[in-house]
Every structure is written in structure tokens, then in C-alpha cells.
Amino acid sequence: MNRKLLAIAPLLAFAFVCVFLYQGLFANPREIQTGRIGHEMPAFTLPDLMQDNKQWTNEALKGEVFLLNVWGTWCPTCLAELGYLTKLREQGVKIIGLYYVQGYDADFDGQFDMQALRTEVQDMLERAGNPYQFNILDLHRTLSLDLGVSGAPETFLIDKNGTILLHHTGDINPRVWRSKFAPMMQELK
């Protein structure tokens, strides 16, 4: 009996690996979903990117439906989506930016030039369009990590109670808006 089991074990392991890889053939790499869908936004207190002494909390964001867009000036895809996001804002969609700082690590480089970052952000938004009501600075990526963000851009649809309803990895463009976000936005109105 043990010899038969030893002979079959590699075959079973091979079959398991084949099934796993076969499922991957049909997976959409853009469909990375956060485990927070259906849950409230994580608790946070983070500074406003452009205003000294202004803090934002998860509680302060409740009351309206909004998009939370994770972005950065270093991100070419973020730049590409700013124009379309600006059109959405003009149509009444509330969009809040969560600025994802890349390349900063307090353990190695305690210096951070906030004014240089603000100038860079302002220049980019003046050139490409500013869809944001305001931007939250996530310097240490605490909120980004709690949301399961893997990079930028990523966008979350949040309802008026602070519940995460949708998570999209990649840019928001007309096709993505029509297929994913617009139907849910209609339901929330």
C-alpha cells in the first residue's frame, strides 16, 4: 500500500500544479481585489498634501459617495488618467487623491522636502487637470497598506457610510468607467 501511495504522490502533485496553472490562464491580472470590499475604510489620521496643519480622518470622509484615487507624480499611468478623472469631477463625481510617495523610507532618509513635492504636484495638476477635491498624503503608506494597495493608480469606490464597494487596479478610462463604476454609481443615487 505504501509503495502505491509513493508511486501516485508525484502524479497527484503534478495534477495539482496543472490545475493551479490552468486557472491562471483565465485570470485577469487587473482584477486584484482587496479583502476590504464590503468593509469600512480603515481608521486613519493623515495630513493634507497641500495644507499645513490640516488632517483627514476616515470619519471626516463619511457622508458622501466618492472615489479614492491612489496616485503619484512619478506614475505615467496616473498622468494619463488625470484628464478623464477631471471630466468626471466636472460631471459631479467627488474624487479624493491618496498621494502615494515612492522612494521615501524614514529609516534610511529622514529628510523629506515637502515643498518640492507640493510644487511638483501643483505643476502636474495644472498641466494635466486636477480632478481632486483634496489630496491626502500617505508618506509612510499606512493607509495604502491597510487598503491592500500594490501600486498606482488604484481607485476605490466608497459609499456615504465609508464602506468600500469597489477596487480597481489601473487607470480609469471611459471603458472602465462605463463597465465598472457607472452602474454602481447609478445604484447609489
C-alpha positions in Angstrom: 0.0 0.0 0.0 2.8 2.4 0.9 4.6 1.7 -2.4 1.4 2.5 -4.4 1.0 5.8 -2.4 4.6 6.7 -3.1 4.2 6.0 -6.8 1.0 8.1 -7.0 2.2 11.1 -4.9 4.2 12.7 -7.7 1.3 12.2 -10.1 -1.1 13.9 -7.7 1.3 16.8 -7.1 1.7 17.2 -10.9 -2.1 17.2 -11.3 -2.5 19.9 -8.6 0.1 22.1 -10.2 -1.6 21.7 -13.6 -5.0 22.7 -12.2 -3.4 25.7 -10.4 -1.6 26.9 -13.6 -4.7 26.3 -15.8 -6.8 28.6 -13.6 -4.1 31.3 -14.1 -4.6 31.2 -17.8 -8.0 32.7 -17.4 -7.3 35.1 -14.6 -7.3 38.8 -15.3 -4.2 40.4 -13.7 -6.1 43.7 -13.3 -8.7 42.1 -11.2 -6.7 42.3 -7.9 -9.4 42.7 -5.3 -8.8 44.0 -1.8 -10.1 41.9 1.0 -11.8 45.0 2.3 -14.7 45.0 -0.2 -17.8 45.4 1.9 -15.9 46.6 4.9 -15.4 50.2 6.2 -12.3 52.1 5.3 -9.5 51.5 7.8 -9.2 54.1 10.6 -6.6 56.7 9.7 -5.4 60.2 10.5 -3.2 61.6 7.7 -2.2 65.1 6.7 -3.4 67.1 3.7 -0.8 67.2 1.0 -1.2 70.9 0.2 -2.2 72.4 3.5 -0.1 72.5 6.6 -1.9 71.6 9.9 -4.8 70.1 8.0 -5.6 66.4 8.9 -8.0 64.0 7.3 -9.6 61.0 9.0 -11.8 58.2 7.8 -14.7 59.7 9.8 -14.3 63.1 8.1 -14.8 61.4 4.7 -18.2 59.9 5.6 -21.4 61.4 4.3 -20.8 61.4 0.5 -20.1 58.8 -2.2 -16.5 59.3 -3.5 -13.7 57.8 -5.4 -10.4 57.4 -3.5 -7.7 57.5 -6.2 -4.2 56.4 -5.3 -1.7 58.2 -7.4 1.7 59.9 -7.7 3.6 62.3 -10.0 6.1 59.5 -10.7 3.4 57.4 -12.2 2.9 57.8 -16.0 -0.4 55.9 -16.0 -1.6 58.3 -13.3 -0.7 61.2 -15.5 -2.7 59.6 -18.4 -5.8 59.2 -16.3 -5.9 62.8 -14.9 -7.7 64.2 -17.9 -10.6 61.7 -17.7 -10.8 62.0 -13.9 -11.1 65.8 -14.3 -14.0 65.3 -16.7 -15.7 63.0 -14.1 -15.2 65.7 -11.5 -16.8 68.3 -13.8 -19.8 65.8 -14.0 -20.2 65.9 -10.2 -18.1 62.8 -9.2 -16.3 63.5 -5.9 -12.6 62.3 -6.2 -10.2 62.4 -3.3 -6.5 61.8 -4.0 -4.4 59.5 -1.9 -0.8 60.5 -2.8 1.5 57.5 -2.8 5.1 58.6 -2.1 7.5 56.4 -3.9 11.2 56.1 -2.9 10.8 57.5 0.7 11.9 55.5 3.6 12.2 57.2 7.0 14.6 54.5 8.2 17.2 55.5 5.5 16.4 59.1 4.7 14.8 61.1 7.4 14.8 64.2 5.2 11.7 64.9 3.1 11.2 68.0 1.0 7.5 68.7 1.3 7.7 72.0 -0.6 9.4 70.3 -3.5 6.7 67.7 -3.6 3.9 70.3 -3.4 5.4 72.2 -6.3 5.8 69.0 -8.4 2.1 68.0 -7.6 0.8 71.5 -8.4 2.7 71.7 -11.7 1.4 68.3 -12.8 -2.2 69.0 -11.9 -2.0 72.4 -13.7 -0.8 70.7 -16.8 -2.9 67.6 -16.9 -6.1 68.6 -15.0 -7.0 68.5 -11.3 -9.8 66.0 -10.5 -9.2 66.1 -6.8 -11.2 67.8 -4.1 -8.1 67.4 -2.0 -5.1 65.1 -1.6 -4.2 63.0 1.5 -0.5 62.4 2.0 0.3 58.8 2.8 4.0 59.3 3.4 4.6 56.1 5.3 2.0 54.2 3.2 0.0 53.2 6.3 -3.4 53.6 4.7 -2.2 52.2 1.4 -1.0 49.1 3.1 -4.3 48.8 5.1 -6.2 49.0 1.8 -4.0 46.4 0.1 -2.6 48.8 -2.5 0.1 47.3 -4.7 1.0 50.5 -6.6 -0.6 53.3 -8.5 -3.0 54.1 -9.9 -5.7 52.2 -8.0 -9.2 53.5 -7.3 -11.7 52.6 -4.6 -15.4 53.5 -4.7 -16.5 54.4 -1.2 -20.2 54.9 -0.2 -21.5 57.6 2.2 -21.1 55.2 5.2 -17.4 54.8 4.5 -17.8 51.3 3.1 -15.5 50.1 0.2 -17.7 48.9 -2.6 -15.3 48.5 -5.5 -11.5 48.4 -6.1 -9.9 48.9 -9.5 -6.2 48.5 -10.3 -5.0 50.5 -13.3 -6.3 53.7 -14.9 -9.8 54.9 -15.0 -10.8 55.5 -18.6 -14.2 55.7 -20.4 -14.4 51.9 -20.9 -13.6 51.1 -17.2 -15.9 53.8 -16.0 -18.9 52.5 -18.1 -18.3 48.8 -17.3 -17.4 49.0 -13.6 -18.1 52.3 -11.9 -21.1 53.9 -13.6 -23.5 51.0 -12.8 -22.6 51.2 -9.1 -22.8 54.9 -9.1 -26.3 54.8 -10.5 -27.3 52.4 -7.8 -26.0 54.7 -5.1 -28.0 57.7 -6.4 
